[in-house]
Amino acid sequence: MVYIIEEGKFKIIKPTKFSKAIITKIPKQWDLVPLESITYPITKGTTPTTDGEKFEKSGIIFLKVESFDDFGEINYEKCAYISQETYSKLKRSQLKENDILFTIAGTLGRVTRITKEFLPANVNQAISIIRLKSNEFDVEFLEYYLRSPAIKKQILMEGTILAQGNLSLAQMSNLLIAKPPKEEQIRISKTLSNIDLLIHNLKKSANNIDEFRQGLTQQIFSGQLEITE
């Protein structure tokens, strides 16, 4: 790490080949900090079978990389399940409300945030658990930023990640995070949340229209709907 004073502010900059490109793309009044400086030590899950446990047909939700998509939407049909006993043994990877999950193996960089309704739950070793400790950060803002092109760029420009196909916890900890004032973080996250809601509603409307069209087509070809001139 490099510690510098710039315009009277204390800043921490990780000297990498891509940090300069990122710094030039954030407003001058924003800070740039490594992820590890605003979170508890980042950890990851464990596969139950590694510890002699097994998956169940039902029980406590166990997340894998394929359990959520690039937009953070969790697909319950692609979740596994573990028993209460297994869950109690896997204490390190027990999830809490507002934990941010970031995939670090297989498909890199998928992000989702855990809500209270989803708990109890657990994750495997391909998913890192990010738990915010700084009250200077809005958790929803951090979730959106971890999903941003700036983070994807850092991952893509790190050669060892591409060669090995995974992201270490140390590399996760060193990811650079933009830090606007807290009030601005909240404004940004609310705006992005409203955009997400709009997109969700548009997709839902499109699906309803498609289902309506398919229904009409079925009725026409089955003779249930009479066609008149």
N, C-alpha and C positions, 0 to 999 in steps of 0.2 A: 504494500500500500504506500501511497504518497500522500503526505499531509501538507496542505498548503493554506495560506491565507489569501483570500481574494476579495477585494472591496470590503474589507473589514469582517468577512465571514470565514469561519473555519470550515474547510472542506476536505473530504477524503476522496481521493481519486485512485482507482486501480490502474496502473500503467500498462495498458494493453494496446494492441495495434488497432482496436476498434473504438476505444474510449473517446478519442478526439472527434470522430465522426458523429458520435452520439451527443457529445457535449455541444457541438455546434447546432444541433437540431432542437434544443430546449431553450425556452426563454431565459434571458440573462438572470432574472430574479429567482429562478428555481435553483435548488441545490441538486447535487447528484451524489447518492450514497450507495454503498454496497448493501445488498439485501441482508447480510448477516448483522448489520448494525441496527436494524429495526425489528429483528425477530428473535425468538428463542432459537437455540441450536436446531437447525433443520435436520429432520430425521426421515426415515422411510419405513415401510411396512415389512412384513415377513410372510412367506407362504406357509400356511399351516402344516402342509405335508413335510416340510423341512424339519419340523419339530415333532414329527410322528403323529400329528393330528390329521383330521380329514374334513372334507366339505360335507355339508348336509343338503337335503332337499328344501329345507326351510330353516328359519332361525334368524340370526343376526346378519345383516347385510355385510358382504365382503366385496370391496371394489377392486376391479382390475382396470388396466388401461382401456380396454374396450367397453367398460361400463359407462363412460361418458364421452361425448363427441367434442369436436373442435370449438363448439360454442358453449361448452360447459353443461349441456343437457344430459342428465343421468337417465340411462335406459335400464329400468329395473329388470327387464328380461335378460340383460347381459351381466347382471350381478350374480355372484356366488353367495353361499350362505354358510355360516359356521355356528356351532353350538355356543351356549352361554359359557360352558366350561372352557372351550377353546378361546373364546373372546377374553375371558379373565386372564388366561395365560399370556396372551399377546398384548400386554399392557403398553409397550412402547408405541404401538401403532393404533391405539384406541383413539378415535376421532372426537373432537370437541366442536361446539358451535363456533362458526366463523373460521375454522381451519381452512386454509387454501391448499388444494391439492394440485400438484404439478407433475406430469408424467416425465420420467427420466430414463426410460428404456423402451425400446420398440418404437412407438410413435411418440416423438419428443414434443414437449411443450403444450400438451392439453391441460387446460386449467378449469377447475370448478371450485365453488365455495360451499362448505357444508352448513346447512341450516339446522335448526333445532329439531324440525319435524323428521329429519333423516336419521337421527340418532336412535339407538347406538349403532355404530358401524366401525369397520376396520378396513385396512388396505394391504396390498402386497408390496413386494420390494421394488416394483417398477414405478411406484408413486411416492413422491416426496411430500412431506407434511410441513407446511409453512404456518407458523403460529405467531401472529403479530404481538409484540410487546410494547411498542412505542405508541403513546397516545397522540403523537404528532402525525400519525397516519390514519387515514380512513380505510378500513378493510376492503370496502367495495372498490375504492380507487386502486388499491394495490392489486386486487384481483384483475381489474381491467388492464392495468399496466403490464402485468405479467403475461397477458394475452396479446400485447401490442407488438407492432413490427419492430420496435426498438429491441425487445427481448429476443425475438426470432432472429434478428440480425446478429446479436451477440452469439447466439448458439451456432448459427451458420458459419460465422467467421472463426470459430474455435476449431481448428483442424483435428484435434484429438477426439472431439465429440463425434465428428462425422466419421472418423476412421473406426471408432469403437462402437458407434451406434448407441451410446448411453451418456448420460450426464452424471458426474459424480456429485456428492453432497458438497464437496469443497467448491466445485465449479458453480453449483447453485448458489452457494453462500456469497460468491464474488460477483454475481450478476449486478449490474449497476441500475439503480432505480431513481427515476426523477422524483424530486421532492418539492412540489409547489406548496404554498401556504395551505394550512388545513382547510380553511374556508373555500379555497379554490379547488382543492381535491374533492370536496363534497359537491360543489357545483358541477365539476366534470363528471363525477360518477353518476349523479342524478340525470344529467343530460344523456349519457351513454345508456343508462337504464331505460329511459324513455324511448330511445331509439330501438333498443332491443325489444321492448314491449310492442312498438309499432311493427317491427319486422315479424314478430311472433303472430300478431293479429293478421297481418297480410298473408303470411303462410297458411294460417288457419282458414282464412277466407278462400284462398286459392284451392286448398284441399276440399273445402265444401263445394266449390264450383265444379271441381273435377268429379267429385262423387255424384253431384247432381247430373252432370253430363253423362256419366257412365250409366246412371239409373235410367235416364231417358233413352239412351241407346239400347239398353237391355229391353225396355218396354216396347220400343219400336220394332226390334228384330224378333221379339217373341209374340208380336201381334196384340199385346196388351194395350197399346196406344194407337188409336186410329189416326191416320194422316189424311187431312182434308186439304182441298185446294184453297 
